[in-house]
Amino acid sequence: MSPSVIFDAVMLGFEYSLLAVGIYISFRILDMADLTVDGSFCLGMAVSATCAVAGHPVLGLVLGCVAGAAAGCVTGLLITRAKINPLLAGIISMTGLYSVNIYVLGGPNVSLLDAPKAYDTFVTLAKGVLKVSQVKMVFIVVLVAAIVAVLAAFLHTESGLAMRATGDNEDMCRASSINTNLMKVVGLAVANCLVGLTGALLAQYQGYADMGSGTGMVMVGLASVIIGELFGGRRGVTAGLVCSVVGSVVYRLIIQSALMVNFIDSNALKLISACIVAVFMGAPAVRDAIRSSKQKKVAREKAEAYELALASAATAGSTTAAGSPAGAAPSDDATTEGGR
Amino acid sequence: MTSQTSPTTSTDTMPTLQVLGLTKTFNPGTPVEHHALNGIDVTLMPGEFACVVGSNGAGKSTMFNAIAGSIIPDGGLVRIAGENVTFKPDFKRARTLSRVFQDPLKGTAPNLTVAENVALAYGRSTKSSLAFAMRRERREMIHDRLASLGFGLEERMDTKVGTLSGGQRQAVTLLMATIGNPSLLLLDEHTAALDPEATRRILDLTDKIVSAGRITTMMITHNLGDALSMGDRTLVMDDGRIVADVSADERRGMGVDDLLALFRANAGHDLDDDKVLLEK
């Protein structure tokens, strides 16, 4: 891979990293699989594009956040007030948002090639020093770093602790006077706010907004979070947030290298992210199954050896009365040990 | 170290807990209709520690659920420190009331550290806010409180609670339940899932914490010996009623057999609790 290809992949990774952070909040902190994401991503994108075309790119990013958060609130209220199953609530929001997104965008896709972008000011400022692509990179990295820092701080405040505990042990939270319903709604709002911002940023970075681009975003986010966990993302919340960003970048590098060697064509991207999620989430169960079957095999061999010892002791016993299974006793211990 | 002031010092004549004519029927009008509570009256004065024993389905846990707000009773009143809380949702009630469950997994958040769990419980007596939960002075206070438990947990402040043993988790839960000086502490068979050694240690700790903080406490137990030796009152329940209320004076010198006899006399049948441990 040439440096410029790596540069592009890393930048794409950062562009999608807030999606991963959002998924981390709903999936790991609140312990909910939130399917609103496909809709809120597109909503953020549509809002951002519409604002940018109207000449207000920065407002587009802000409203993209707000719109995403609102979508998260709807799902949160469906879960907590209407008592709808979280998966179904997400699907309801996502489905409804499809129409909303068409209204907001005003068509299946909108080009932003001539529209102003949120990073334009910095491009002018850095003229002659940095290339446009470098300014875009700095802008996104700083933005992501700032947001991750704020989130990490929030999750260590009393409210943040209450939110983490809500996903961890809801009964205990209610017994500790925590309004878990509020925590879920706020958590989903924050998560989808980040997802909406990702869509908003992406519209301006890639220069177009497309109705179909939200499809499969849940999987992309989940894959990033799970890859991030290979880099130590389960140690704590701060590590989890940072590793989600790392996971997003690594995910894009993996995809890019697979595309480069013509291992896959771009149509297979969704299939790849689905496979990554399925394989990594299934891995612990498969590992346990392999381990226990190994143990079973060892235990079975020991049991057979023990039976043989007993049998030979019995035949020996018929000739010499002293021959008892006592000699086989040590392997008895070994059998129980192996069976554990 | 533990605050010696009871939350109701100024109003020592006002009961901490007042339960009046509490009734609850599950599945009314169906073949599985069940009268869980048939008019419960209990009054606990500040600092009182009452043990509750009773037969299967006597309504012990239902009474706790109604006091804690997990269920809304069909009739009757629950007053805590003079305030009528009968219809207040559980999470709002929890500022004045703490509850420890039988299952050690229920009282703590497994993926949060020991210190974070305690900080969370402490934070509820203040109000959840955007202040950092683990400020230095608070961390030191939590360290000292953990050290006072005698379970060595102060050395494991940054361990996830999920890795602790049942006894250790229950010790953390007890600290969490009492760190905010609650008006009322409800212990719902909080040692039933522990081995005998851990049970002893947790009961000793319960005694220590409750008496140090003069916390008004109600404890459900299946161990009749503990029901007579712990606290200063024993309530006996059967069929959704309190059938005996044995005061500290009355139960002095009383044995498990006497308690069983009392139950038979008042309830009209033997105490049929498959979990009751007869310690003679």
Interface residues (C-beta under 8 A of the other chain):
Chain A: A153 F154 H156 T157 E158 S159 G160 L161 A162 R164 A165 D168 N169 D171 M172 C173 R174 A175 S176 S177 I178 N179 T180
Chain B: A68 D90 F91 K92 R93 A94 R95 S98 R99 L105 K106 G107 T108 A109 P110 N111 L112 E116 N117 A119 L120 A121 G123 R124 T126 S128 S129 L130 A131 F132 A133 M134 M176
